[in-house]
Amino acid sequence: MTNHAEEPDNSTLAAQITVIGVTSNLEGSTTDILVSYRPNALLALGRVVFNLPAGITATTNDTINGGEILDSQLSNGGRTVTLPLTLDLLGLSQINLLLSNKTLPVAGTYRFKAENTFLIIGAQFNAETDFIIQPGPTVYVTNTSDNNVSVIRLLVPSSSATIAVGTSPAGIALASNGNFAYVSNFNANSVSVIHTATNAVVHTIPVGTLPIGIAITPNGTLAYVANQASGTVSVINTATNTVTQTIPVEVFPTGIVITPNGSFAYVTNRNSQKVSVINTATNTVVQSIDVGKAPTGAAITPNGNTLYVVNVLDNNVSVINTATNTVIQTIGVGTAPEWVAVHPAGQLAYVTNRDSGTVSVINATTNSVINTIPVDPSPFSISFTANGQKAVIVHRTGNKVSVLNTATNTVERSIPVGSFPFGVAIKS
């Protein structure tokens, strides 16, 4: 069977324009942008003018239909590109403007326009379309001494904001859908709920004394808050943003992590050298695991099989088999390890060593340190982007975070935040 393409009815077609980010449409990313215009007319004779939106400009490094753009063809600071006199019969021409190697501006809707400015018969002569630039990862950092949260667009760090919360914000966790962030206010005995679409606090929830670690179940229905001075964990119903239960644990609960299936919460108890295991169906402690001195940060592999717990005063990491809830290995790392995060792929765990100024990289298969990365002083908390390409490290001194490239395990740049930063969470 032979397929026959039908001839277009050019007398009824309108001019068309399309815009494509060739490799990406994420803010802050670098990509070529292809702008294609067709007059779709019986006859078009004249100049073709492209009008580009604010934040995107053309230069003589760009091309039209494969030919270099001349400086005389650019105006309006590069936002207008004019193609000389052209003749288009039967609407067969397509004019391609290729904008090469452009860094996309902040997420939003950007309007591109094109028109034939002289003579056109059989169609509407102008066309316009919207190019939508998507937001990249957004980083939330709690600033203990400023009583606020820094909001950083990771790919466009110049675009940032701060959100006032309670006194001495510490831990932070994002709901799985990214719509809300929960912040523990250490000296206010409360949790602030931030609506991430508006960056506004929409609820403040009273909890126990000196709340610090916080985690949210994968289905987003419950938040668990470790209250250091109370020796308890507050359970928050995220639908009502009220505490529905308080669970006694050990001494000075600090870190908290929930299994990927949501069945168990593991709580590090800094002053009792134990990890409490909470059954989230009953909200009761079902087991206590002995670990090292001053256990603080904890992280679990994506398959839920292995839990890593950092022991600050022992300079090591306890490796726990979650099927048996037993320590199967202890890994030496740097001095005063504080936090651990597992790469989204599940093959590596990164441990921040506060007094060494390093990050230890652990192979999650062999449970051995395979790399030690020098970073700025006092690395504390750490979190990965969803694709695992970047890790953000909070430094307790210097009022900044570092952005780590996980492909090269090198620090790409530092971004200033507030005073005495503590926790970090990333919305991807």
C-alpha positions, 0 to 999 in steps of 0.5 A, spaced: 500 500 500 502 506 498 501 512 502 500 519 499 501 525 502 496 530 501 497 537 499 496 543 504 490 548 503 495 554 503 489 559 503 487 557 509 493 555 513 496 560 518 503 562 519 506 557 524 512 558 529 515 552 534 520 553 539 524 547 542 530 546 547 534 541 543 537 538 549 533 541 555 528 546 558 530 547 565 532 553 568 539 555 568 541 549 563 545 550 557 542 548 550 541 550 543 534 553 542 531 551 535 526 557 532 522 554 526 517 559 522 513 557 516 509 563 513 504 558 510 502 562 504 500 562 497 506 568 496 510 571 501 515 576 499 519 581 504 523 580 511 522 575 516 523 578 523 524 574 529 522 577 536 525 574 542 523 574 549 527 578 555 532 573 557 534 570 551 538 573 545 541 572 539 548 573 537 553 573 531 555 566 533 547 563 531 545 561 525 539 562 520 538 556 515 545 554 517 548 561 515 551 565 520 547 571 523 550 578 521 551 584 526 547 588 521 541 583 522 541 584 530 537 589 533 534 591 540 540 588 544 539 581 540 532 580 541 530 582 534 533 578 528 531 580 521 532 576 515 533 580 508 528 580 503 525 573 501 520 570 496 516 564 498 511 561 493 506 556 495 508 556 503 514 551 502 519 555 506 521 554 513 526 558 516 530 556 522 533 560 527 538 556 531 540 559 538 546 556 540 549 554 547 544 559 551 543 559 558 536 558 560 533 564 564 529 563 570 523 558 570 517 561 566 513 562 560 517 566 554 513 568 548 517 568 541 514 571 535 515 571 528 512 575 522 513 577 514 513 584 514 512 586 507 507 582 502 503 576 504 497 573 500 493 567 503 495 567 510 495 570 517 502 573 516 505 573 524 505 567 529 507 567 536 508 561 541 510 560 548 516 556 550 516 554 557 522 553 561 521 548 567 524 549 574 530 546 576 532 543 583 530 548 589 534 547 595 531 549 602 536 550 607 535 552 615 539 557 618 539 556 625 541 563 627 537 567 622 530 564 624 529 563 617 530 558 611 534 560 605 530 558 598 535 557 592 534 555 585 540 550 584 541 552 577 540 559 577 543 561 584 542 568 583 534 567 584 533 566 591 529 567 597 528 567 605 522 564 609 521 566 616 520 560 621 520 559 628 526 560 633 532 556 631 530 552 625 534 545 624 531 539 621 527 540 614 523 534 610 519 535 604 513 531 602 514 526 597 510 530 592 514 536 594 508 541 595 510 542 603 516 542 607 516 541 614 521 545 619 523 543 626 524 549 630 529 547 635 528 553 640 520 554 639 518 547 640 514 547 634 514 545 626 513 550 621 509 548 615 511 551 608 507 551 602 513 550 597 508 554 591 508 560 595 514 559 600 509 561 605 508 558 612 501 555 612 501 552 619 505 552 625 504 545 629 506 545 637 511 538 638 515 536 644 521 540 647 527 541 642 525 538 636 530 537 631 530 531 626 524 530 622 522 525 616 515 524 612 513 517 610 513 516 603 505 516 602 506 523 605 501 522 610 505 522 617 511 526 619 515 524 625 519 529 629 525 527 634 524 531 640 531 531 643 529 534 650 523 530 651 526 523 649 520 522 644 518 522 637 511 526 635 507 523 630 504 529 625 498 527 621 499 532 615 492 532 613 490 536 619 497 538 621 496 536 628 500 531 633 496 525 633 501 521 637 507 521 642 512 515 642 517 515 647 524 513 645 531 513 648 535 519 650 536 525 646 533 522 639 536 526 634 536 523 627 530 520 623 529 516 617 523 512 614 524 506 610 522 506 603 515 502 604 513 506 610 513 501 615 518 503 620 522 509 622 529 509 625 531 514 630 538 515 632 539 517 640 545 521 641 546 520 648 544 512 649 548 509 643 542 506 640 537 506 634 530 506 636 525 502 631 518 504 630 513 500 627 509 506 623 502 501 623 502 501 631 507 507 632 510 503 637 518 502 638 519 494 636 526 494 637 532 498 640 539 497 636 546 498 639 551 502 635 557 507 636 557 513 641 553 519 639 549 516 633 546 522 629 545 522 622 542 516 618 540 514 611 537 508 608 538 505 601 533 505 596 531 498 596 530 499 604 535 493 606 541 497 609 541 503 614 547 507 615 548 511 622 554 515 623 557 515 630 560 522 631 564 520 637 567 514 634 569 517 627 565 511 624 559 509 621 554 503 623 551 498 617 545 495 619 541 490 616 534 492 616 531 485 615 535 483 622 536 490 625 543 488 627 549 491 625 553 487 620 559 492 619 563 498 622 566 503 617 571 508 619 571 515 616 573 522 618 573 526 624 566 527 627 562 525 622 555 528 622 551 526 616 550 521 611 546 521 605 545 515 600 545 516 592 539 515 589 542 510 585 543 506 591 550 504 590 554 510 594 553 513 601 556 520 602 558 522 609 560 529 612 566 529 616 565 536 620 572 536 623 576 533 617 573 538 612 571 532 608 566 527 605 567 520 605 564 516 599 562 509 601 561 503 596 554 500 599 556 493 596 563 492 599 561 497 605 568 500 604 570 508 603 573 508 596 574 516 596 575 522 601 573 529 598 576 535 601 571 540 602 570 547 605 570 547 613 565 544 617 561 540 612 554 538 616 548 536 612 548 533 605 542 531 600 542 529 593 538 532 587 533 526 585 537 525 579 544 524 583 548 528 579 549 534 584 549 533 592 548 540 596 553 540 603 551 545 608 557 548 612 556 550 619 561 555 619 562 560 613 554 561 612 554 557 605 553 551 602 557 547 597 555 544 590 558 537 589 558 534 582 558 527 583 560 525 577 567 528 578 566 528 586 569 535 586 566 542 589 563 546 583 561 552 587 559 555 593 552 559 595 551 563 600 545 562 605 544 565 612 547 564 619 549 558 622 545 553 617 543 546 619 539 542 615 538 541 607 532 538 603 532 538 595 525 539 591 527 536 584 
